[in-house]
Each structure stands twice: as structure tokens, then as C-alpha cells.
Amino acid sequence: HERGMKIILDGVFSHVGSRSRYFQEAISDPNSKYRDWFDFKHYPDTYTSWWGITDLPCVRKDNEDFLRYLIDGEDAIAVHWLRAGADGWRLDVVDELPDSFVMRLRNRIRAEKPDALLIGEVWEDASNKISYGTMREYFLGAELDSVMNYPLRNALIDLALMNIDAQDFSKRIMSLKENYPRQVFYSCLNMVSSHDVERILTVMSGVKKPDNRDEQSLFSLSGDLLETAKKRALAVTALQMTLPGVPCVYYGDEICTQGYKDPFN
């Protein structure tokens, strides 16, 4: 803070890892209070997990004990780290969190720190996002301040690889400008790489992504292909830094790190 920096923490509140202390206690002690944090279909070996990945058990977002621990309690997670110096939260898979949950979280962190920031991970146009059959209310004043700008990333890549022309690119940007509230549009998190996608330098090669994971892990640019990718990535970065929004550099991009998506990035 003395250097004018702010810290935004990454909140993964939809699920935990299977080695989580809470989940481990839940499956080892039938009387544990943590058992009700999870949706067991057949205790203790069958439970709701994130996209069916059993290493990621889902937490019940309507469990009042969990909500006290995370949001409502005197020293709840949401405010504990704000008091420790953090300035806001980025919500992982926010479309897996009910609107009521996001509103409750926002109200609590705003009461603690009026300028606390709340950013959501949304991959589509967040103004008309439909999740589990429900139109989400991210921008109606009581939920998110901003979202990750994947639509911009996609448009930048398509432009740099000449999949679209400047007119099509302009239409995509203007569509976001028309759909997003002004405050959101000018505070979108503009990223071109993340832990969930391929490195921008690798994408800028224009090479078709190998289907085989072993080939992905070994793929590396060199020679003229690398130099072309660098030039394109630099052009993309110039637009990322100058278009409306908050540019975000994924660590490693600044030294031309390559790689397909996690874990190869």
C-alpha cells in the first residue's frame, strides 16, 4: 500500500480440494459439522463435485454454517483478509455461485471496506449471461464491480490471426460497450493469458493445437515462427494496454513464456 499497490485475492468458494481439512473431516467423521457443508449422495464416497471432478467436492452455498464461516461471522474469511490488508476479491467460477450468495458477499465486504472490489470470472458477455437456466444479475447494482474480459481476448486473437477484419473487431468491442454499464466497461479485467488458457505467445504462432497432451507439453516455438508470434503478441499487448479497461499481465508473459493451458503454461 505504501507503494500505491492494491491486493486482490482469488476466492474459490464454489468447491474445495479433496484434501481440504474440511472435506477430510467430513468423510472421516459422520458427526462432523462439516458433513453438511457437502452434498453427499452416498456417504462418504459419492458426492457432488465440480463438473464431476471428484478431486473438487462442491460446497453447499445454502449451508448457513458455511455462510457464517465465509461471509457472516465476525472473523469470516471474506473480511478477515480485508482486515489483513487485502483490497478485494476475484470470484472463481462466479456462475457456480447463486446471485443471493454474491449479493451477500458484496454487502459484507462493502460494509467492512467501502471501496472493496469484487471481480467475477465470466467467460462470455456478462450482461446477458445465463447460468443453469437463470439470467444472472451481475450488473444490476448489487453484485459485481467488474468481470474478466475474455470476449476482448477472443477478439484480439481473432484480429491478430486475421480471422476477422478491423470492422468485425470494432463491432465486438462496441457490443460490449453498448451492453455493459459504463463503470463496468471501463474497469473490465483485460487479460490475454491466464491459468485457464494458452499463453498468448503460443496462440500467436497460429499453429493448430496438438490433440495429444504429450505433444502439447513438448511444443515450443523457435526461429521465424517465434519471431512472428512475438510481433503479433506485441501488437495484441499494445491494444490490451490502450483499450478501455484494466490491463492484467499474467506472470511470465513479460518474458515471452510459452505453453498450452495448465499445466503446460
Secondary structure, 3 states (H helix, E strand, C coil): CCCCCCCEEEECCCECCCCCHHHHHHHHCCCCHHHHHECEEECCCEECEHHHCCCCEEECCCCHHHHHHHHHCCCCHHHHHHHCCCCEEEECCHHHCCHHHHHHHHHHHHHHCCCCEEEECCCCCHHHCEECCEECCCCCCCCCCEEECHHHHHHHHHHHCCCCCHHHHHHHHHHHHHHCCHHHHCCCEEECCCCCCCCHHHHCCCCCCCCCHHHHHHCCCCHHHHHHHHHHHHHHHHHHHHCCCEEECCCCHHHCCCCCCCCCC
